[in-house]
Amino acid sequence: MSKETISTPNAPAALGPYSQAIRLGNLVFTAGQGPIDPATQKIVAGGIVEQTTRVMENLKAILEAAGTTLEKSVKASVFLKDLNDFQAMNAVYAKYMAPAGVAPPARTTVQAARLPGDILVEIDVIAEG
C-alpha cells in the first residue's frame, strides 16, 4: 500500500517536514491541527471556544480535501494546555463530532505541558476515507 499526501489551502500550511494528512488504504490520518487561520497563518483571537472552533474547521477542510468528513472519524486525540478548558472544548467538539445520530470517534484527551505557539488546543483525527 502506498501513502498519498493530502493538502488543501483551506487549512494551515505545514510549517515543517510533515503533511496536513496522509491517506493509507481507506484511512486518513491528519496532522495535529492548531487554531491557525489558514488565510493569515496566525493564531485566532479569543479563548478555548474560538480556538477549538478554528481547529475543527481546519480538520473539516483537510478531511473534505481527502474526500471524507468529520462524521467518518474513528479516533481523535485532543491536547489541551489546561484541562480546566475541557468542558468548553468538549461542547464545541461535540457539535462537530457527535451531531444527532452520529457515533462519535474514540478519543484521548490529555493536558500537554506546552503546545506550539502557546495555543490552547490541538487535535488530530483518523477517519475512514
Secondary structure as UniProt FT lines:
FT   STRAND          3..6
FT   TURN            9..10
FT   STRAND          21..24
FT   TURN            25..26
FT   STRAND          27..30
FT   STRAND          36..37
FT   TURN            38..41
FT   STRAND          42..43
FT   HELIX           48..65
FT   TURN            66..67
FT   HELIX           70..72
FT   STRAND          73..80
FT   HELIX           83..85
FT   HELIX           86..97
FT   TURN            100..101
FT   STRAND          106..111
FT   HELIX           116..118
FT   STRAND          121..128
//
